[in-house]
Amino acid sequence: MADRALHLLAYDVAHPKRLRRALHAARRHATGGQKSAHECWLSGAERAGLLGTLRGLLHPRQDRLLAARLDPRLPPRCLGTARAPEPPGFRIIG
């Protein structure tokens, strides 16, 4: 398995059709998240592929995208009943 790092992917999309497509692209890599914010364990190649896909889907002036690699040295901070993210043990592709 390639080395993966935890990333935060968040977007604000103006058009419902683009929003749905962005959601499906993000969920292919997400291990958790809510609505338009997702936690993704990504290798460098996976990150580049996902960002390339999202750049092709999103409108540069109407939509916003944030993709941030989270610092692995910092402990996770959870509020409420949230659970700390864990790297996936396996990945189903199909």
N, C-alpha and C positions, 0 to 999 in steps of 0.2 A: 504494500500500500504506500502511495506517495506521501511525503510529509505534507500535512495540511495545517492551516492556521485558521483560527476563528475570526470571521469577518462579520460585520454588521452591515446589512444591505437595507437601505430605506429609500423610498421613492414617493413622489407626489405627481400623479398623472392626471391631466385635465380631461381627457376623453375616455369614456367607458370602454371602448374597444381596445385602446392601447393599454389601459389599466388591466384588463383581463389578460392580455397577452404578457404583460410584464409580470403579473402574479404567477402565471403558469411557468414562465422562465425561472423566476426566483424559487418557486416551490420545488423545482427539480433538484435544487442543491440545498434547500433549507432543512435544518434539523429542529427548528423551532421559530416562533415569532408570532406576530399579530398583524393582521390586515396588511399594511404596507411597510412593515419592518420585519426583517428575517435574520436569524442567526445561521450562518453557513460555514461549514468546515470546507475550505477550498485549498487546493494546491495552486501553484502559480499558473499552470496551464488552464485549470478550471476557472480561476478568477478572470484570466484574460478572455476565455471563451464566453463566460457569462456577461462580462462587461461589453464585449463586442456584440452579443445578441441584444442586450438592452439598448445599446447605442443605436442599433438598427430599428428598434421598435419605438423609441421615445422621440418626441418632438423637441429640438434643442431650445426653443424659446418658450414653449408652453409647459414642459415637464421638468421635474427636478430629480436627480439621482445622487445618493450618497453611498459610497462603498468604502468602509473603513476597516482596516485590519486592527484587531484589538490586541493590546499588549499582553502577552502571556505571563508576564511577571506580576501583574496586578491580580489580586484575588477578586473573584466575581462578587458583585453586590446584588442581592436579590431583595425585592420588596414584596410584601404580601405573601402569597403562597407559591411564588415562582421557584423553579428548580434551576440549579446551575447547569449550563450546557455541557454535554458530554460528546466526545467525538463518536461518530457512528462506528459500530463494529463491522458493518458490512453495507454494501450499497446494491440496490436492485436496479438494473437497467433494463428497460423494456418498453 
